[in-house]
Amino acid sequence: MPLDRMLRGNHFLPMSIRIILLGLFISAASVFTTTFAKADNAQDAYANGDYKAAMQLWKTQAHTGDVVAMFGIGDLYLLGEGVPKDHAEAAKWYRRAAELGYGRAQSYLGAMYRNGDGVPQNKDEALRWYHKAADQNIPAALNALGDMYLNGEGVPKSESEAMKWYQKLHDAN
């Protein structure tokens, strides 16, 4: 029987139980709404150009292990939105998310190592992070691996290996 009918009708549940159930339902709805409002508010704040509010919300979420929030903070530092542009700080936040398995952050970190942007240039580290992201079919990582093999960046030049990565990119799209 639906909860609303149990709460309204003269059924077998005593009034005190009906009131408790109603209170539990309202509490659960409030927790659900609050939890999802936080994520939406950070994204909304960012989309509306309120980068300071996005930063505050994402920092709170990042401390609970939210990799998307960590990635968002990295973006703020990379682009200098609401904070001074700081590629080293962006790399720090991308690394946190990447180490927790977030593919987009792994790909960004690979690019930063490939180009020496915010971190010392290191083709081996670039390859390591690109491979982790490629395991999740992140298009930018698949493309970057193809480019690195095509050009012999940190790996022996190999058109066949490059084509393998470009084919995976094609298949992922």
Backbone as ProteinMPNN parsed JSONL, in Angstrom:
{"seq_chain_A": "MPLDRMLRGNHFLPMSIRIILLGLFISAASVFTTTFAKADNAQDAYANGDYKAAMQLWKTQAHTGDVVAMFGIGDLYLLGEGVPKDHAEAAKWYRRAAELGYGRAQSYLGAMYRNGDGVPQNKDEALRWYHKAADQNIPAALNALGDMYLNGEGVPKSESEAMKWYQKLHDAN", "coords_chain_A": {"N_chain_A": [[0.85, -1.176, 0.0], [0.59, 2.255, -0.799], [2.574, 4.801, 0.793], [1.358, 7.298, 1.297], [-1.377, 6.667, 1.424], [-1.42, 5.008, 3.628], [-0.741, 6.79, 5.599], [-2.84, 8.62, 5.538], [-5.296, 7.25, 5.697], [-7.694, 5.293, 7.666], [-6.231, 2.931, 8.742], [-4.554, -0.04, 9.794], [-2.368, 0.981, 11.166], [-1.307, 2.707, 14.038], [-1.84, 6.165, 14.975], [0.483, 7.372, 16.039], [2.58, 5.867, 14.917], [2.156, 6.443, 12.243], [2.809, 9.153, 12.227], [5.515, 9.05, 12.926], [6.515, 7.655, 10.686], [5.948, 9.521, 8.685], [7.634, 11.597, 9.514], [10.15, 10.341, 9.169], [10.125, 9.966, 6.4], [10.11, 12.634, 5.496], [12.562, 13.507, 6.549], [14.345, 11.835, 5.147], [13.866, 12.722, 2.529], [14.787, 15.319, 2.753], [17.55, 14.962, 3.279], [18.309, 13.684, 0.885], [17.72, 15.715, -1.001], [19.438, 17.79, -0.098], [21.984, 16.599, -0.407], [22.178, 16.217, -3.202], [21.755, 18.796, -4.052], [24.063, 20.154, -3.34], [26.057, 19.261, -5.155], [24.918, 20.123, -7.551], [24.81, 22.858, -7.032], [27.522, 23.685, -6.958], [28.318, 23.192, -9.598], [26.442, 24.829, -10.867], [27.151, 27.317, -9.797], [29.707, 27.578, -10.9], [29.052, 27.567, -13.644], [27.642, 29.929, -13.746], [29.599, 31.768, -13.41], [30.384, 32.314, -10.83], [32.943, 31.799, -9.372], [34.268, 31.755, -6.916], [32.329, 30.815, -5.119], [31.905, 28.312, -6.256], [34.423, 27.205, -5.788], [34.456, 27.096, -2.951], [32.357, 25.275, -2.438], [33.243, 23.014, -3.883], [35.651, 22.497, -2.529], [34.749, 21.659, -0.02], [33.423, 19.322, -0.797], [35.55, 17.941, -1.954], [37.082, 17.246, 0.223], [35.721, 15.107, 1.143], [36.368, 13.158, -0.573], [35.424, 13.42, -3.16], [35.942, 13.066, -6.454], [35.223, 14.468, -8.75], [34.82, 17.019, -7.782], [37.446, 17.59, -6.964], [38.661, 17.629, -9.451], [37.308, 19.821, -10.56], [38.315, 21.91, -8.958], [40.951, 21.807, -9.77], [40.6, 22.679, -12.415], [39.789, 25.35, -11.93], [42.167, 26.475, -10.936], [43.874, 25.962, -13.112], [42.796, 27.556, -15.13], [42.685, 29.985, -13.915], [40.394, 31.012, -12.682], [38.627, 32.776, -10.475], [40.656, 32.405, -8.75], [44.21, 32.993, -8.492], [45.945, 32.167, -11.489], [47.484, 29.063, -11.506], [49.36, 26.626, -12.366], [50.829, 24.584, -11.168], [49.43, 24.168, -8.797], [47.022, 23.383, -9.901], [47.825, 20.953, -11.047], [48.333, 19.536, -8.721], [45.75, 19.17, -7.673], [44.525, 17.779, -9.786], [46.101, 15.491, -9.687], [45.311, 14.38, -7.218], [42.67, 13.587, -7.801], [43.217, 11.9, -9.947], [44.758, 9.875, -8.785], [42.801, 8.614, -7.387], [41.5, 7.353, -9.357], [40.09, 8.789, -11.333], [39.412, 9.226, -14.604], [39.428, 11.48, -16.424], [40.993, 13.315, -15.026], [43.356, 11.885, -14.913], [44.076, 11.919, -17.601], [44.422, 14.714, -18.02], [46.544, 15.155, -16.26], [48.473, 13.59, -17.475], [48.839, 15.102, -19.817], [49.903, 17.4, -18.697], [52.361, 16.488, -17.692], [53.483, 15.68, -20.097], [53.889, 18.083, -21.426], [55.294, 19.577, -19.605], [53.918, 21.316, -17.93], [53.213, 22.964, -15.18], [54.282, 20.91, -13.796], [57.414, 19.109, -13.713], [58.648, 18.368, -16.974], [58.066, 15.132, -18.153], [58.172, 12.416, -19.916], [57.799, 9.69, -19.403], [56.137, 9.688, -17.132], [53.989, 11.009, -18.27], [53.152, 9.111, -20.163], [52.447, 7.04, -18.404], [50.209, 8.11, -16.999], [48.533, 8.701, -19.156], [48.07, 6.106, -20.108], [46.604, 4.979, -17.979], [44.307, 6.562, -18.126], [43.517, 5.912, -20.706], [42.769, 3.305, -20.353], [40.257, 3.681, -19.461], [38.982, 4.551, -21.636], [39.216, 7.3, -22.269], [38.922, 9.82, -24.515], [40.841, 11.951, -25.129], [43.195, 10.964, -24.015], [43.604, 8.583, -25.447], [44.013, 9.634, -27.992], [46.305, 11.207, -27.486], [48.183, 9.222, -26.846], [48.343, 7.936, -29.318], [49.449, 10.044, -30.82], [51.915, 10.36, -29.494], [53.211, 7.938, -30.046], [53.247, 8.071, -32.827], [54.938, 10.235, -33.249], [57.171, 9.51, -31.858], [57.568, 10.279, -29.177], [59.006, 9.943, -26.233], [58.75, 7.275, -26.526], [59.596, 4.511, -28.709], [59.371, 5.43, -32.107], [56.489, 4.564, -33.876], [54.386, 3.764, -36.319], [52.472, 1.76, -36.558], [51.808, 1.182, -33.897], [50.814, 3.668, -33.174], [48.563, 3.763, -34.849], [47.055, 1.767, -33.66], [46.239, 3.002, -31.272], [44.814, 5.172, -32.303], [42.778, 3.783, -33.558], [41.492, 2.67, -31.348], [40.573, 5.028, -30.26], [38.757, 5.793, -32.249], [36.962, 3.649, -32.044], [36.011, 4.074, -29.479], [34.469, 6.3, -29.744]], "CA_chain_A": [[0.0, 0.0, 0.0], [1.401, 3.473, -0.839], [2.781, 5.473, 2.069], [0.39, 8.382, 1.519], [-2.657, 6.074, 1.828], [-1.285, 4.522, 5.003], [-0.7, 7.927, 6.507], [-4.128, 9.316, 5.525], [-6.47, 6.416, 5.962], [-7.903, 4.624, 8.947], [-5.727, 1.584, 8.548], [-4.103, -0.755, 10.982], [-1.266, 1.661, 11.841], [-1.722, 3.761, 14.98], [-1.486, 7.524, 14.58], [1.871, 7.659, 16.424], [3.437, 5.223, 13.92], [1.998, 7.216, 11.016], [3.562, 10.404, 12.394], [6.938, 8.687, 12.857], [6.813, 7.358, 9.282], [5.946, 10.78, 7.949], [8.872, 12.291, 9.883], [11.263, 9.654, 8.509], [10.029, 10.262, 4.977], [10.525, 14.026, 5.296], [14.005, 13.557, 6.81], [15.046, 11.2, 4.025], [13.754, 13.621, 1.381], [15.654, 16.47, 3.013], [18.938, 14.525, 3.087], [18.469, 13.449, -0.549], [17.737, 17.013, -1.676], [20.646, 18.507, 0.294], [23.136, 15.936, -0.999], [22.26, 16.48, -4.622], [21.794, 20.239, -4.272], [25.456, 20.59, -3.234], [26.745, 19.023, -6.423], [24.34, 21.016, -8.547], [25.146, 24.245, -6.73], [28.903, 23.954, -7.376], [28.297, 23.28, -11.059], [25.676, 26.029, -11.217], [27.976, 28.483, -9.458], [30.758, 27.654, -11.921], [28.418, 27.941, -14.918], [27.21, 31.325, -13.644], [30.758, 32.623, -13.226], [30.649, 32.549, -9.408], [34.022, 30.839, -9.157], [34.583, 31.663, -5.488], [31.334, 29.913, -4.521], [32.206, 26.967, -6.762], [35.608, 26.746, -5.061], [34.063, 26.746, -1.579], [31.562, 24.045, -2.474], [34.087, 21.902, -4.326], [36.614, 22.15, -1.476], [34.018, 20.859, 0.968], [33.186, 18.001, -1.391], [36.841, 17.283, -2.186], [37.535, 16.68, 1.497], [35.019, 13.839, 1.357], [36.834, 12.219, -1.595], [34.707, 13.621, -4.421], [36.944, 13.29, -7.506], [34.741, 15.497, -9.677], [35.107, 18.291, -7.11], [38.895, 17.786, -7.057], [38.914, 18.003, -10.843], [36.805, 21.187, -10.722], [39.282, 22.815, -8.332], [42.084, 21.848, -10.695], [40.229, 23.558, -13.531], [39.819, 26.748, -11.494], [43.57, 26.902, -10.892], [44.447, 25.918, -14.451], [42.273, 28.665, -15.927], [42.731, 31.235, -13.16], [39.023, 31.488, -12.488], [38.338, 32.986, -9.067], [41.934, 32.259, -8.04], [45.314, 33.263, -9.423], [46.315, 31.031, -12.335], [48.577, 28.348, -10.862], [49.342, 25.3, -12.972], [51.339, 23.608, -10.199], [48.308, 23.865, -7.895], [46.073, 22.605, -10.716], [48.372, 19.595, -11.147], [48.145, 18.903, -7.41], [44.347, 18.745, -7.552], [44.299, 16.729, -10.779], [46.759, 14.284, -9.178], [44.448, 13.787, -6.181], [41.562, 12.889, -8.468], [43.797, 10.844, -10.787], [45.165, 8.761, -7.924], [41.573, 7.925, -6.989], [40.977, 6.652, -10.521], [39.257, 9.607, -12.215], [40.04, 9.188, -15.917], [39.684, 12.806, -17.009], [42.127, 13.897, -14.3], [44.536, 11.14, -15.353], [44.418, 12.431, -18.921], [44.953, 16.067, -17.854], [47.853, 15.049, -15.628], [49.354, 13.123, -18.541], [49.155, 16.248, -20.684], [50.774, 18.327, -17.964], [53.708, 15.903, -17.708], [53.969, 15.665, -21.481], [54.281, 19.436, -21.823], [56.0, 20.285, -18.541], [53.018, 22.402, -17.548], [52.879, 22.866, -13.762], [55.115, 19.816, -13.281], [58.562, 18.934, -14.615], [58.342, 17.55, -18.138], [58.485, 13.761, -17.923], [57.404, 11.618, -20.882], [57.411, 8.427, -18.776], [54.958, 9.965, -16.312], [52.893, 11.309, -19.203], [52.676, 7.822, -20.682], [51.8, 6.295, -17.318], [48.879, 8.664, -16.741], [47.712, 8.499, -20.355], [47.64, 4.696, -20.162], [45.536, 4.802, -16.988], [43.104, 7.188, -18.682], [43.129, 5.146, -21.893], [42.065, 2.119, -19.861], [38.864, 4.097, -19.257], [38.538, 5.072, -22.939], [39.167, 8.768, -22.307], [39.363, 10.14, -25.878], [42.063, 12.764, -25.203], [44.34, 10.104, -23.7], [43.796, 7.686, -26.589], [44.595, 10.45, -29.061], [47.659, 11.593, -27.092], [49.045, 8.052, -26.994], [48.573, 7.803, -30.756], [50.392, 11.099, -31.228], [53.243, 10.109, -28.925], [53.829, 6.852, -30.821], [53.462, 8.552, -34.187], [56.068, 11.17, -33.25], [58.299, 8.985, -31.085], [57.738, 11.087, -27.954], [59.16, 9.122, -25.037], [58.595, 5.878, -26.943], [60.089, 4.339, -30.084], [58.417, 5.849, -33.14], [55.83, 3.386, -34.438], [53.104, 4.082, -36.947], [51.498, 0.7, -36.271], [51.341, 1.385, -32.512], [49.988, 4.875, -33.222], [47.271, 3.397, -35.454], [46.319, 0.988, -32.653], [45.604, 3.952, -30.356], [43.802, 5.931, -33.056], [41.64, 2.877, -33.774], [40.772, 2.616, -30.075], [39.869, 6.297, -30.168], [37.623, 5.695, -33.16], [36.006, 2.684, -31.484], [35.439, 4.636, -28.252], [33.486, 7.339, -30.103]], "C_chain_A": [[0.897, 1.242, 0.0], [1.434, 4.165, 0.52], [1.722, 6.538, 2.325], [-0.971, 7.829, 1.953], [-2.589, 5.548, 3.252], [-1.34, 5.681, 5.98], [-2.053, 8.632, 6.609], [-5.27, 8.469, 6.068], [-6.55, 5.868, 7.369], [-7.516, 3.176, 8.794], [-5.226, 1.039, 9.866], [-2.97, -0.054, 11.73], [-1.798, 2.722, 12.8], [-1.199, 5.12, 14.522], [-0.022, 7.812, 14.915], [2.846, 7.054, 15.417], [3.36, 5.994, 12.603], [2.802, 8.518, 11.08], [5.061, 10.127, 12.303], [7.333, 8.411, 11.409], [6.861, 8.624, 8.441], [7.233, 11.564, 8.238], [10.089, 11.67, 9.214], [11.286, 9.957, 7.017], [10.522, 11.679, 4.686], [12.024, 14.165, 5.518], [14.792, 12.982, 5.647], [15.011, 12.11, 2.799], [14.677, 14.823, 1.545], [17.122, 16.119, 2.791], [19.216, 14.339, 1.602], [18.598, 14.774, -1.29], [19.017, 17.776, -1.36], [21.872, 17.918, -0.378], [23.268, 16.294, -2.471], [22.275, 17.973, -4.936], [23.233, 20.741, -4.218], [26.174, 20.434, -4.56], [26.221, 19.975, -7.494], [24.746, 22.466, -8.289], [26.564, 24.586, -7.153], [28.96, 24.106, -8.892], [27.555, 24.53, -11.521], [26.488, 27.291, -10.949], [29.063, 28.665, -10.513], [30.168, 28.152, -13.245], [27.994, 29.4, -14.928], [28.366, 32.284, -13.39], [31.067, 32.967, -11.776], [31.698, 31.537, -8.96], [34.401, 30.687, -7.692], [33.6, 30.726, -4.786], [31.585, 28.473, -4.981], [33.394, 26.383, -6.01], [35.239, 26.299, -3.65], [33.314, 25.414, -1.563], [32.417, 22.843, -2.867], [35.11, 21.512, -3.263], [35.952, 21.299, -0.402], [33.814, 19.445, 0.444], [34.488, 17.234, -1.596], [37.349, 16.627, -0.909], [36.809, 15.392, 1.847], [35.399, 12.81, 0.29], [36.149, 12.343, -2.937], [35.697, 14.002, -5.529], [36.507, 14.35, -8.514], [34.996, 16.882, -9.084], [36.604, 18.598, -7.186], [39.269, 18.261, -8.458], [38.467, 19.441, -11.094], [37.747, 22.217, -10.127], [40.512, 22.939, -9.221], [41.804, 22.765, -11.872], [40.286, 25.032, -13.138], [41.25, 27.281, -11.468], [44.204, 26.919, -12.28], [44.057, 27.154, -15.259], [42.353, 30.023, -15.216], [41.365, 31.845, -12.958], [38.71, 31.551, -10.99], [39.561, 32.847, -8.175], [43.036, 32.666, -9.015], [45.641, 31.996, -10.229], [47.553, 30.376, -11.734], [48.557, 26.904, -11.348], [49.896, 24.223, -12.047], [50.231, 23.203, -9.223], [47.24, 23.066, -8.64], [46.538, 21.157, -10.796], [48.184, 18.839, -9.842], [46.72, 18.36, -7.268], [43.999, 17.652, -8.574], [44.911, 15.41, -10.292], [45.896, 13.599, -8.121], [43.318, 12.988, -6.814], [42.077, 11.718, -9.292], [44.18, 9.633, -9.949], [43.971, 7.978, -7.402], [40.851, 7.304, -8.179], [40.131, 7.466, -11.478], [39.967, 9.801, -13.553], [40.344, 10.541, -16.53], [40.875, 13.467, -16.338], [43.419, 13.188, -14.705], [45.008, 11.664, -16.71], [45.023, 13.832, -18.831], [46.354, 16.015, -17.258], [48.883, 14.531, -16.633], [49.778, 14.263, -19.452], [50.108, 17.219, -19.982], [52.203, 17.794, -17.915], [54.3, 15.906, -19.113], [54.553, 17.024, -21.863], [55.108, 20.179, -20.783], [55.215, 21.479, -18.047], [52.589, 22.216, -16.086], [53.63, 21.764, -13.036], [56.335, 19.719, -14.197], [58.175, 18.031, -15.795], [58.919, 16.149, -17.929], [57.612, 12.864, -18.805], [56.971, 10.278, -20.284], [56.166, 8.599, -17.906], [53.749, 10.278, -17.196], [52.295, 10.003, -19.727], [51.922, 7.035, -19.617], [50.379, 6.794, -17.083], [47.97, 8.518, -17.959], [47.214, 7.053, -20.444], [46.514, 4.425, -19.167], [44.221, 5.384, -17.515], [42.598, 6.413, -19.896], [42.406, 3.861, -21.499], [40.59, 2.402, -19.606], [38.276, 4.721, -20.525], [38.343, 6.582, -22.948], [39.739, 9.199, -23.661], [40.667, 10.932, -25.96], [43.303, 11.921, -24.929], [44.635, 9.147, -24.848], [44.471, 8.429, -27.737], [46.042, 10.814, -28.74], [48.623, 10.412, -27.234], [49.345, 7.797, -28.471], [49.596, 8.806, -31.251], [51.804, 10.818, -30.73], [53.951, 8.977, -29.681], [54.12, 7.295, -32.248], [54.724, 9.413, -34.28], [57.29, 10.665, -32.493], [58.608, 9.816, -29.854], [57.81, 10.178, -26.736], [59.003, 7.635, -25.294], [59.244, 5.736, -28.319], [58.991, 4.735, -31.083], [57.831, 4.597, -33.793], [54.472, 3.768, -34.996], [52.062, 3.013, -36.628], [50.951, 0.839, -34.848], [50.449, 2.629, -32.441], [48.601, 4.546, -33.772], [46.412, 2.586, -34.483], [45.56, 1.932, -31.72], [44.542, 4.784, -31.061], [42.579, 5.065, -33.327], [40.823, 2.754, -32.494], [39.978, 3.907, -29.865], [38.607, 6.27, -31.033], [36.541, 4.778, -32.579], [35.314, 3.221, -30.245], [34.365, 5.687, -28.56], [32.36, 6.707, -30.799]], "O_chain_A": [[1.882, 1.274, 0.739], [0.471, 4.125, 1.286], [1.238, 6.67, 3.45], [-1.654, 8.454, 2.764], [-3.565, 5.624, 3.998], [-1.917, 5.566, 7.061], [-2.38, 9.186, 7.659], [-6.111, 8.958, 6.823], [-5.607, 5.966, 8.155], [-8.374, 2.296, 8.724], [-5.466, 1.619, 10.925], [-2.64, -0.466, 12.842], [-2.638, 3.539, 12.424], [-0.228, 5.201, 13.77], [0.656, 8.455, 14.115], [3.853, 7.684, 15.095], [4.371, 6.179, 11.926], [3.404, 8.929, 10.088], [5.795, 10.888, 11.673], [8.374, 8.883, 10.952], [7.727, 8.769, 7.578], [7.845, 12.124, 7.328], [10.97, 12.389, 8.743], [12.351, 10.179, 6.44], [11.269, 11.893, 3.732], [12.695, 14.864, 4.759], [15.784, 13.564, 5.209], [16.018, 12.253, 2.105], [15.278, 15.287, 0.576], [17.858, 16.894, 2.181], [20.25, 14.788, 1.107], [19.493, 14.935, -2.12], [19.623, 18.355, -2.261], [22.719, 18.662, -0.872], [24.357, 16.636, -2.933], [22.766, 18.37, -5.992], [23.596, 21.652, -4.962], [26.825, 21.365, -5.035], [26.997, 20.559, -8.25], [24.999, 23.216, -9.232], [26.795, 25.682, -7.663], [29.577, 25.038, -9.406], [27.988, 25.209, -12.452], [26.513, 28.213, -11.764], [29.31, 29.782, -10.967], [30.721, 29.048, -13.882], [27.981, 30.041, -15.979], [28.149, 33.477, -13.179], [31.916, 33.817, -11.51], [31.396, 30.562, -8.272], [34.812, 29.608, -7.267], [34.007, 29.925, -3.944], [31.489, 27.535, -4.19], [33.382, 25.21, -5.635], [35.666, 25.233, -3.207], [33.618, 24.534, -0.757], [32.323, 21.78, -2.253], [35.411, 20.329, -3.103], [36.537, 20.323, 0.069], [34.015, 18.476, 1.176], [34.525, 16.015, -1.431], [37.978, 15.57, -0.959], [37.23, 14.665, 2.747], [34.829, 11.72, 0.246], [36.28, 11.453, -3.778], [36.225, 15.114, -5.544], [37.349, 15.055, -9.071], [35.35, 17.813, -9.808], [36.99, 19.739, -7.443], [40.082, 19.169, -8.628], [39.167, 20.198, -11.765], [37.961, 23.278, -10.714], [41.05, 24.031, -9.407], [42.669, 23.54, -12.282], [40.766, 25.867, -13.905], [41.515, 28.396, -11.918], [44.994, 27.813, -12.583], [44.877, 27.724, -15.978], [42.123, 31.069, -15.823], [41.2, 33.062, -13.052], [38.549, 30.525, -10.329], [39.503, 33.141, -6.981], [42.82, 32.681, -10.227], [45.612, 30.888, -9.694], [48.554, 31.046, -11.481], [47.832, 26.065, -10.812], [49.479, 23.067, -12.128], [50.111, 22.03, -8.868], [46.622, 22.17, -8.065], [45.737, 20.237, -10.632], [47.907, 17.64, -9.85], [46.514, 17.238, -6.805], [43.266, 16.714, -8.26], [44.317, 14.345, -10.461], [45.764, 12.376, -8.125], [43.042, 11.856, -6.415], [41.446, 10.662, -9.333], [43.952, 8.494, -10.358], [44.105, 6.817, -7.018], [39.739, 6.794, -8.045], [39.502, 6.891, -12.366], [41.002, 10.464, -13.622], [41.418, 10.729, -17.102], [41.683, 14.111, -17.006], [44.465, 13.827, -14.824], [46.207, 11.829, -16.933], [46.024, 14.115, -19.489], [47.248, 16.741, -17.695], [50.029, 14.98, -16.641], [50.95, 14.371, -19.813], [51.006, 17.783, -20.607], [53.154, 18.559, -18.076], [55.501, 16.116, -19.281], [55.579, 17.103, -22.538], [55.576, 21.289, -21.04], [55.785, 22.535, -17.775], [51.708, 21.407, -15.791], [53.613, 21.695, -11.807], [56.296, 20.195, -15.331], [57.457, 17.046, -15.62], [60.088, 15.988, -17.58], [56.457, 12.59, -18.476], [55.897, 9.775, -20.616], [55.257, 7.769, -17.933], [52.629, 9.86, -16.902], [51.077, 9.823, -19.728], [50.884, 6.435, -19.896], [49.449, 5.995, -16.978], [46.778, 8.244, -17.819], [46.065, 6.812, -20.814], [45.566, 3.709, -19.491], [43.159, 4.777, -17.369], [41.39, 6.275, -20.09], [41.534, 3.386, -22.226], [39.773, 1.483, -19.542], [37.212, 5.338, -20.491], [37.406, 7.085, -23.568], [40.918, 8.969, -23.929], [41.52, 10.612, -26.788], [44.349, 12.139, -25.541], [45.798, 8.925, -25.184], [45.389, 7.909, -28.372], [46.91, 10.743, -29.611], [49.752, 10.585, -27.692], [50.478, 7.478, -28.829], [50.502, 8.461, -32.01], [52.776, 11.015, -31.46], [55.155, 9.053, -29.926], [55.148, 6.92, -32.813], [55.476, 9.335, -35.252], [58.331, 11.322, -32.487], [59.773, 10.033, -29.521], [56.783, 9.696, -26.26], [59.112, 6.827, -24.372], [59.424, 6.73, -29.022], [57.822, 4.398, -30.898], [58.559, 3.695, -34.206], [53.533, 4.056, -34.254], [50.888, 3.334, -36.446], [49.758, 0.634, -34.622], [49.446, 2.636, -31.727], [47.59, 4.993, -33.231], [45.187, 2.705, -34.484], [44.391, 1.703, -31.41], [43.491, 5.071, -30.487], [41.456, 5.569, -33.325], [39.594, 2.735, -32.546], [38.857, 3.882, -29.359], [37.531, 6.675, -30.595], [35.354, 5.1, -32.621], [34.163, 2.874, -29.977], [33.471, 5.932, -27.751], [31.415, 7.392, -31.193]]}, "name": "protein", "num_of_chains": 1, "seq": "MPLDRMLRGNHFLPMSIRIILLGLFISAASVFTTTFAKADNAQDAYANGDYKAAMQLWKTQAHTGDVVAMFGIGDLYLLGEGVPKDHAEAAKWYRRAAELGYGRAQSYLGAMYRNGDGVPQNKDEALRWYHKAADQNIPAALNALGDMYLNGEGVPKSESEAMKWYQKLHDAN"}
